[in-house]
Amino acid sequence: MIRTKQRKKLESILKRFPRVKLLVVGDIMMDRSIFGKVSRISPEAPVPVIIAEAEDFNLGGAANVAHNIRSLGGAVSLCGIVGDDENGRKMYRRIAEGGIQTQGIFFEQGRQTTVKTRIIAHHPHYHKLVRVDRETTDHPRASTFRNLSKFLTEKMEDFDGVVFSDYGKGLLTRKLIQTIISRARQSRKLIMVDPKVKNFFFFKGATVITPNTNEASEASRIPVTDQVSVEKIGRSLLKRLKCNALVITQGEKGMTIFEPHQKPYPVPTVAKEVYDVTGAGDTVIGTMALALGTGLHVSVKDAASLANYAAGIVVGKVGTAIVSNQELLKVIREKR
């Protein structure tokens, strides 16, 4: 149920997305999918034999965040590294074709572009059988780091905000994170973070941080047993991170918002059917960043509400998916 006044407010925010310009910094990955059907069980081992019927790849990680922002109508530049290999060049071309600015993407020799390959059977229903990862998780070389830092220093003023997409693949060092946050805070820019546990507390002072339940639990060292424990985790992390808001995403349970001096605010999921949660967190942070970047004095609750509707769309799709401005507007208008 969405009231007319709230629906009009969300529509107004959404219509201003094209005025927002964001910088996404993080781990660029290829999400490769092989679709097929199970023909039999292998005589070599008790595993299914897949007859491959189709193969494709999508933008993953930070590239998927940028792709969602662009699809929702925002202007976006992506900053990160890829290997100087075939997959890296494929990714670069696909990113550029998607209307995402690529000046901040650097090729590094000897580095393997991160590729996640998912084998998906689709008879009788879609079913993810296995995932194979190829990656290099070393930190960037000194020369690459200098190029990244130079780009970020020169271009920060051009954006309304910066989005960190941390997948733990080596790009985001403590020094790089703290340099970007310091510069962004000086310029009063929006700072959004989708963190990994390893770097969790390096993001202290960001505007909004959006961990999932497992990440928040591990970072706080508080086990998740129920909603009460989630709220305990949220209050603890909010205090330690000194951010404006902490949003814990909870999959099919929705999300919970934590802000200083306010009670935890639960946002139940709106997804009708959940086929695949791959990349849903990318959609959430991209949508929230656009909403908060509009300059309309948008509340975190309003931004999270829009992100919740967007996530509800992408989890109904198979594989790494994006949501368009038109799809999101349609869902908002249909809610009664």
N, C-alpha and C positions, 0 to 999 in steps of 0.2 A: 504494500500500500504506500503510495506517495502522494502527498497533498498537492493541490494545484499551485499554491504559493511556493512550495519547495521545488516542484517540477520546473516552474518558470525560472527560479533562481539557478538551478542546475543547467538549464538550457542557455541562460545568459552567460554563465561561466564557459560552457562548452563552445559557444559561438565566438568567444574571444581567444580561443586556443591559437588561431593563426597569427596573433600578435606577439606570441611568446617565442623567445629564442633561447634554447638551452644547450649546454655543453655536457656531453656524457663522457666520463672518464672511467675506463675499466678494462676488464678482460674480454677481448674479442674472440668469439668462438664460432665454429661451424657446427650446426646441428644437422647431421646427415641421417636420413631415414631410408631403410630398405623395407618395402612392403611385399608381402607374399602370402602364401597359404601353406598350412601344414599338410604335407602329403602322406607322411608315415613316420614311424619311429625308426631311428637309425639302428642298423644291426651292429654298428661299431660301439655304441654306447646308448644308454636310455635317454636320448635327447631327440627332439623333433627335427625332422628334415623340412626345411623351408624352400619352396619353389619361388624364387624371386620374380616378381611381376613388374615392379616399379621402383625407381630410386630417385631421390631428390635431396636437396639441401636447403636449409634456411639459415638466416642470420641468428646467431645465438649469443648468449651472455650480454655484454654491453651493447653489442650490435643490435640485439633484439630490443633492448630498451630504446635505443635510438630509432629503430624501425617503428615501434609503437608510437613514439612521439611524432614522427613524421606522418604516419597513417592517421593520427588524430588531428592533424592539421598544423602542428607546431613546426618551427624551424629548428634544426638540430645539427650540431657538429659533433663528430665522434673523435675521441683522442685515445689512442692505445697502440699496441704493437701486434704485428703478425709475422710469421716466419717468411723468409724469402724463398718460398716454395710454391708449388702449384696451387695448393689449397689457399695459401695466403693471397695469391693473385686473384683467385676466384672470388674470395671474400671481398677483396678491395673493389672489384668490378661490380659485384652485386650491391655493395653498400652505396657506391656512387650512382648506380642505376636507380636506387631507391630514393634519390633526392637528398641524401645525407651528405653533409660537407665532410671531406676526407683529408683536409690539410693537416690534421693532427694525428693521422695514422702513419706509423713508421714501420718499414720492413727491417728485420734484423737477421743477418746471415747466421746460419747454424742453428737457428731457433725453429722448432716445429710448431706450425700453426695448430692450435687446439681444435680437435675434431671429436665430437661425440656421435657415434654411430649407433642408432637404435634399430633393432630387427623387430618388425611389427607384423604379426599375423592378423589377417582380417576375415577369417572365416571360422565360426559364424559371426563373431564380434571382434572388434579391434582388441588386440592383446599384445602388450609389449613383452617380448620374450627375453631379450638381453641387450645390454649396452656395452659398447667397446669404445674406450677412450684412448686418444693419442694426444700427448701434450708435452710441453716443456714448462716447468714451473719455476725455473731460475729467475732471479731478478734481472731487469734489463742491464745491458752493458753500460759502462760509464758514458760512452758516446751517444747511445740511445737516450739515456736519462737526460743528458744535456739538451738534446733536441726536444724532448718532451717538455722539459722545464722552460725552455725558451718559448715554445709555442704557447704554453699556458700563461706565462708572464705577459706575453704580448697581446694575447687574445681575451683574457678574462673580462675586460671591460665591455666586450662586445655582447655579452650574454646577460640574461635576466637571472640565471641560476646555473649551478653545476650539479650534476647527478653522478654519484659514485656507484658503479656497478662492480662489486667485488666478488669474484668467483674463486679467489685463492690461487690464481694461475701465475702469480709472480710480479705482475705489473705494479701493484699498489704497495710500495714500501712505506714504512713509517715516515721517512723524510718527505716523500712525495705527497702523502696524505696531508701531513701537517703544514706543508708549504702551501698547498692549494686551499686548505681551510683558512689559514691565516690571511691569505690574499683575498679570498672571497668575503671573509668577515670585514676586512678593511673597506671593501667596496660595497658592503651591505647587500651582498648577493644571497639568494636562496641556496641552501646547501642540503641536498637530499642524499640519503645513503641507504643502499641495500648491502648490508655487511656480511662478512664471513667471520667466524669466531676468532681466527688467528689475529686479525687486525681490529677486532671489535672496539677496543677502548682507545684506539688511535683517532677515532672519529669524534672524540669529545668536542662539544661546542657546535656540532652541526644543527641545522634547523629541524629536520625530521629524519628519524632513523627507522627503517622498516624490517626488522628481523622476522624470520618465521619462528614458530614455537620451539623447534629443536635448537636453533641458533641462540635464541633468548635463554632457554633453559641451560644450555652448556655455558654460556657466557656468565650467567648469574650463579651457576652451580646449585640451582634450585630445581628439583625434579618436577615435571608436570604430571599432576594427578587429576586435576579438575580446574574449573574456571577460577576458583579461589587461589589456587597456586599460580595460575597465569597472572592474576592481578598482583600477587606478591612479587613475582618476577618483574613485572612491568614497573612497579613503584621503585624497586631496587635499582633497576637499570636507568630509569629516568633521572634518579638522583645522582648516579655515578657519571652519566654521560653529559649532564647539564645541557641537554638539547631542549628545543621548544616543545617537541612532541615525540613520543615513541609510539609506533604502531606495530603491534605484534600480529602478523598474519597467521591464521589458524586453519587454512585449507577449507574443508567443507563447513567448518564452524564460523567462517567469516573472519573478523578481525576485532581487536580491542585497542582503543586509543587511550593513551596516557598523556596528560598534560599537567604541569605544575598547579597545585592548589585546586584541582578538579577531580571528581570521582572518575574512575575508569569508565569508558563509554564503549559498550559492545556494538558492533555493526554486523548483524547476521548476514549470511550469504544469500545472494539472490539467484544463484545458479539453479536452473531447472534440472539439468542433467550434467554430470561430470564425466567426461570421456578421458581427459588427459590434463593434468595440472602443469605439464611442462611449460615453463616460461610465464606462468601466471604472475609470479612476483615481479617480473620485468614490466608487465602491463600495469600492475598496481603502482609501482614507483614512477613510471613514465606519466601515467594519468594524473597522479597527485602532484607531480612537479609542474605540469602544465597548468593545473587548476590554481596552485599557489603562486604561480608565476604571472598570472593575469593582472595582478595589481588591483583586484576588486575587493580587497580586504576579505578574501575568502578564508573561512575557518578550516581548520584541519578536518573537522567533522564533515564539512561539505566536500572537501577534496577526497576524503576517504569514501564517502558515499558514491561519488562518481567513479572512483577506482574500483569499488565493489561491483558496480554494474558492468564495468569494462571487463573485470576478471570473470564475471559470470558468463560473459560471451565467449571468452577464449577457452575456458575449460570445457566448453561444449564442442570444441573442435579437436581434431587429432593432430598431435605433433606440436612443434613450436609455432604458435599462431599469433596474429596481431588483431587488433580491433580498429575499425575505421570510425571517423567522426560521425558518418551517417548511421552506422550500426548502433553506436552509443546513443545518438539522438533519438533514434527509433525506439530503443528499449525504454528510455526515460519517458517518452511520450505515451507509450503503451501501458505504463504502470498506472494503476488506479487504486 
